[in-house]
Amino acid sequence: MNVPGTRYASSGELKIAYQVLGNGPLGVVFVPPTASSIEAIWDFPDIARMLRRIAAFSRLVIFDRRGCGVSDGTPGFASLEEQIDDVRAVSDAAEIEQPIALISNLEGCSLAALFAASHPTLARALVMMTPFPRTVSGPGYEWAPNVQERDARIGRVIEHWGSESQMNPWARVAGTESEQGRRVFARMQRIALSPAAAAAALRDLGEVDVREVLPSIQCPTLVLRRKDDDFFDPRHAQYVVDHVPNPTYVELPGTGPVFQGDVDRPVDEIERFLTGTQRPPPSDRVLATVLFTDIVGSTERAAQLGDNAWRALLKRHDEVVREEVEHHRGRYVKSLGDGALATFDGPSRAISSALAIRDRLRGLNLSIRAGLHAGECELLDDDDVGGLAVHIGARISRLARPDEVLISSTLRDLTVGSAQALADRGEHDLKGVPGIWHLYAVNT
C-alpha cells in the first residue's frame, strides 16, 4: 500500500506535518483527535480505507496536531485558537480550493466546530464523527463524568500508554483486540505523544467547552455516531445535534467509533452530504471575541487637562488602541469617546491585545479597564457590530477594576491550553443579560 509523503506547513514559527491525497475538486481537511499521527494511521486498515475512499472524491489533507506526532510544538494540549491557525496553514500549503469542508473525529470535532464558527466564509461544510463538546460534568451537562471520575480514567489510560497489554483502555476503542492490532495501536500512541505529554493533554482537554460555539455554526453540518456505541455516551452527540442549526444526524449500525468496522457506510453518508453541499450564502452574523476598553476617571482627567489637551490625549489613545488591535489581527470597530470597541477571530489574541493596550496607555498616564466575551455578533451597517455578545462584553468591561482585563467564562473555556493565567472573580448579574455570569481576571 502506497502511503502519501509527509510535508510541512509553516504556522507561525512552527512546522505542522501534513499529507495530501486525491485530486478531486472538493477541498477537505480531516481534523484528527490529539493522540494520532499521520506516520502511523496507515497501519490501521479501517482508517486507511476510510481516508482513501474520501480522497476518491476530494483533495484530502490530513495533519498532526501541534505538539503531536511529527509536528512541531510543545508536547501536550495547545489552545484551540492556535490550532485554528494550523488548519489554515495546512490547507493553504496544500493549495486546496476554499471554502473547505471539514471532517472531524472525537475531540477533533471541537477544533473543527470552532474553525467553522469563527471563519464562516472559509468553511463550506462540517462533518463531526462521535463528537463531544465537553468531557466533564457542569451546569447543563450534569450527566457527564465529574473531574475525579475523569482523572481516574486518565490515570488508567496513562498507566498503559504505548503498551501492547490487553489492559490498555483505548485499544478496545480503536478496535484492536488482536495481538497485532494492539501492537499497531501501541506504536501509534508512542509516536503521537509521550506518557507525560498525553497526561497533560488529556487533563487540559477536560477544560475545553465549545457548547457556546455550536449555535454560531453556519455551514451545513453532518453528525455521525454508531447507534450501539457503548464507549461514548450518546448524549454528547445529541447535545451537538440539539444546538447546531439544522444539522443532519445519522446513527450508523454497529458499535464503537465511526472510523472502525464498516467504514463504507459512513463514507457513503459523508460523500452524499459533501458532494451535494453548495457555498453558504453571505451571512450577517459571525462568531467573534468582543473587546471593550474604557478610560478610568476620564471626566476628572478631562477637567484637569482642559479641552484641547484632552482631545489630543484621546487622539493618541485611539491611535494606540488601533495599532495594538491590528497588530493582534483584530478589527478596530469604533471609538467610544473615552474607550473603544474591537473584535477578533481568536480569543487569545484579543486578550493579548487588551494587555498590550493597557501597558502602552500607562505610558500616557492613562488607566483603563477592559472586558471581553466571545459570542455571535451581528454585522451592522458602517462596519459596526451588535447583538447580545456585544452587550455582554460592554457589561463585563464596566465591572473590571482599574488596569484589569476581565473575561467571561465562555472566553476562559475557549483559551484552555494557552499561556494565560486567570484569577476567579466570582459570579455576577449582568444588567439586562439573562443568567448568572462567572468572570475571570487575566493575571499579568
N, C-alpha and C positions, 0 to 999 in steps of 0.2 A: 504494500500500500504506500503510495507516494504521500509524503507529509509536506505541507507548504513550508517554505523557508521563513524564518523569523527575521523581522526587520525592526527598526527602532524609530519612533517618532519623538520629536522634542516637545516636551510640555514644561515650559519654564526652563529650569536648569536640569530637569530630569529627562531620562530616556525611557520611554514606555514601549515595551515589546509587543509586537502585533504580527498577525499573519493575515493574508488575503486569499480568498478562494472565490472562484466563479467570475464570470464576465457579464452577468445579466444587467439589465438597465436599472434595476431597483437596488439602491444602496442600503445595506443592512449592517448594523453594528450589534454584535452579541455582547451583552454586559454580563459577565460571569459573577458567581459568588467569590468571596475573598479567597478561600482555600482552594485555588485552582491554578493550573499552569498550562500554557499552550504547548509546552515541551512534553507534557505527559498525557494530556487528554486523548491523544490519538491512540493510546493503548486500550481505551475503553471502546469496544465495538459499537455499543448502542449510541454513545455520544458522537463517535466518528460518523456513523451512518446519518444521524440527525443533521450534523453540520454539512455533510456533503449533499444531502437532499435539499437543504435550504440554499446552498450555493448553486444548485442546479437552476434556480430561477432568480438569482440575485448576484450582486457582488458583495460578498460577505467579509466583514472584518471581525476578527476575534483578537483579544488582547489580554495581557496580565495586568491586574490592578496594581497601582503603585505600591512598592514595598513587598510585592508578592512575585513568586515565580522568578522570571529573569528580567523583570522591570526594576528600574532604579527606585529608590525611596527608602525611608526609614521603615524597618520591619514593624508590622502592626497596622492598626487602622488609621487611615488618613481621612480628613473631613470630606464629606460628600461634595462640597463646593470645589475643593481641589481636584477631586476625581472627575467632576464635570469637564474641567479643562482637559483631562486626559482623553475623554471620549471625543471631544472636538479635535484634539491633536491627532489621534489615530485615524479619524475619518478624513481629516484634511490631508494627512500624509498618504493615505490610500487613494486619494483623489476620487472618492465616490460621490455620486450625484446627490445634491441636497435639495429638499429636506430628506433626512434619513429615516428609516424605520429602525426601531429599537426592539431587540428581543432580549429578554432578561430572565434570570433564573434565581430562585431563592432570595438571599439578601441583595443580589444584584438588582432586584426589582426596585429597591428604594432609590438607588442611584439613577436608574432609568426613569423612574417617575419624576424625580427632581429635575432631571435634564429636560424632560418633555414639558413640565410645567414652567420652567424658567426660560426656555427657549422655544416658544410655540411655533416660530417660523422655521425652525430647524428640524422639528420632529413631525413627520407625516403620519406615523402610526406607532403604537406601543403594544408589545406583547409581553405579558407577565406570566411566568410559569411558577406555580406554587409560591405566590408572594406572601410576605408578612411585613406589614408597615411598622410593626413594633414587636419586640420579642418578650417583654416583661409586662406584668400587670400594672395598671394605673387607672385613673378615672376614665370610665367608659370602656375600659379594657380589663375589667376585674378578673375575667376567667383565665387570663394568661398566667404562666408561672411567675411567682414572686422572685425577687432578687436572690434570696437564699436558695430557692429551688434551682434557679438557673445557674448559680455559681457552682452548686453541687454537680450539675450536668456537665458544666465546663471542666470541672476537675476530673471527671471520668474520661472525657474526651482527651484531655491533655496527658493523662496518665498513660494512654495507649497511642499517643500521636506518633505516626510513622511506623507503627508496629503492625506486623502481619498476624497478630493474635486475633482469635475469634472474639475477644473482649473489646476490640476496637468498636465503639458505639456507632461510628459513622459508616463502617463498612457495609452494614445492612442497608443503609440509606442509598448507598451507591450500587446496590445490587451485586455485591461481591462476596457471596457466601463461600465460593470455592477457594481453594488454596491459591490458585493462580490469580483469581480476582482480588484476594486480599493482598497479594504481593504487589500487584499493579497499583491498587489504591494506596497502600502504604508508601510506595515510591512517590506518588503524586503529592501526598501530604508533606513528605520530606522536601520535595522540590519547591512546593508552594510557600511554606513557612516553617521556621524553626519552632520547637515547642514553646519557647518563651514568647516569640512573636505571635504565635497562634493564640496563646492565652491572653495577651494584651488586646489583640484584635477582637476576640470573641467577647471580652468584657466590655470593650468600648462599643461594640455592636449593640449590646444591651441598652445603651443610652440613646440609640437612634430612634427617632419617632417622626415619620413622614406623613402621619394622618392628616395634618393640616394642608398638606400639598395636594392630596388626591382630588378635591373638588376643583382645583385650578388646571387640571389636565384637559387640554382642548382637543387633542388629536384622537382619532378613533383608537379604542383600546380593547384588546382581547385578553381575557384572563382564563388560564388553563390550570386544572388540577385533576389528579386521579380521584375518582369517586370513592374508592375504598382505601385511600392513603391513611394508614394508622400511625404515621410518624409525625406529620404536621397537622395540627388542629385545623379543621375545615373553617373555623370561624375567622382565621386570618384572611383567607381568600374571600370569604363572604363580606368581611368588613371593606375590603377593597372594592368589591362589586357594588356595595351599597353606597359608596362615597365618590366613585369616579363617575362623571357624567356619561350616561348612555353607554355602558360597556357591553361587550359581547362576552358571555360567560359560558364556557363549555366544560362539563365534567366528563372526563375520559374514563373508559373502563380500566380496571386494574388497580394495583396497589403501588405504593412508593412514589417517588418523584416522577415528573413528566419525562425526564431525559433517560429513563431506563425502561427496559422491556420493549413493548410495542411502540416504537417511535414513529412509525409511519402514520398512524392516526393523528397524533399531534401535529406532525409536519403537514399533513393534508389540511388540517384546520388553519394552520399558520399561512400556508400558501394561498388558500381560498380567501383568507382575511386580507392579506397584504396585497395581493395582485388586484384586488377589487377596490383598493383604497385610492382616493383622489386627494390632491393637495387641499388642506383645510382652507376655508375662506379667511380673509383678514378678520382679525378679532379686535374688539375694543377693550379687552382685558388681558392682564398678564400677571404672573406671579413675580413679585419683586420685594426687595428689602427696602423699607422706607426709613430715611434718616431725617429727624428734625433737630435743629440746633437753635439755641436761644441764649442771648447775651444776658448774663446775670447783672441785675442792677442797672439796666440800660437807662431808665429815666433819670436816676440820680447822676449817672455819668454824663448824660447829655446836658443836664443843668450845670454841672461842674465845668464842662469844656466850652459851652456856648455852641450856637447853631453851626457855624462854619467849621470849627474843628471837629465837631461830632459827625457832620456829613462826610468829612474827609476820612475819619476813622471808620465809619460804616462802609465807605467805598473800598478801603483797604481790607476790611473784614470780608466783604463779598468776594474780593479777588482771591484771598487765601482759601476760602471755602471752596470756590470753583476749582482752583488749582488742585487741591487735595482730592476732591471728588473725582475729577477727571483722571488724576494720577492713579487712582484706585479703580479705574474702569467703570465709574458710576456716571449718572446723568444729573447734572445740576438743573433742577426743575425751576426754582424761582427763589428770589429774596423775599423774606417775610418782614422786612423793615429792620428788626433787631435780631434776626435769625435767618435760617434758610431751610429749604426742603430739597432733598435729593433722593434718587432711587438707584438701586444696584441689583445686578442679576446674581450676586453672591453675597451671603450674609457675612462671611469673614472679612471680605474686602470692605463692606460697609462699616464694620466695627473698626477696622484698621484706619479707615478714612476718618471716622469720628475722633479717634485718639490723636491722629496727626493734626486735625483741625484744632483740637483743644490745645495741643502742645505749642503749635505755631502762634495761636492767638494770645497765649500767655506772654509772648514776646512783645505784643502790642498792649500789654497790661489789660487784657480783656479776659474775663472768666465766662465760660459757657456751661450750659447743661445740654445733654444730648439724649434723645430717646430713639430706639429702633424697634421695628417689628417687621415680620415677613408675612405677606398675605397677598390676596388677589386685589389688584388695583385696576381701576377704570382709567382708560386713556381718554382724556378730555381734549377739547379744542385748545389751541395755542400751546400744545405740548404740556399741558397741566395734567395732574393725576388726581383721582378721587376714590371714594369707596371707603368701606369700613376699615380696611388696613391702614389707610392714611389717618383716619380719626384715632385709631388705636395708637399709632406712632406719636401723634400730637399729644395725646393724653399722657403717655409714658414720659415724654420729654418734660412735661410740667411737674412730674413727681421726682425728677432727678435732682440731686443735690448739686451745688456749685462744683464745677470741674468733674462731674460724674457722667459716665456713659452708662445708661440704663437700658436693658434689653428685655424683651418678653420671653416667656418660656418657650414659645414657638421657635424663636431665634436660637435659643440655647439648644434645642433638640436638633436643629439643622447644622450646628457647628461642632458636634461631637467629633473628637479626633483632632481638632485644631489646637493651636497653642494658647488659646485664650483661657485665662483663669478668671473664675466668676465668684462673686460673693452673693449669697442669698439675701434678697431684700424683702422677702415675705410676700403675702397675698394682698391684693389691693382691689378696690372697687373703682373702675374707670368710669367717670361720668358719661352717661349716655351709651355705654357699651355693655352688652349683656354679659353676665357671668362674673366670676372672680378670677383675677389675673395674677399669676405668680411672676415676679420680676427679679432680675439679677443685675448686679453691677459688675462692670468689667474691671478687674484688678490690674493695676499697672504700677 
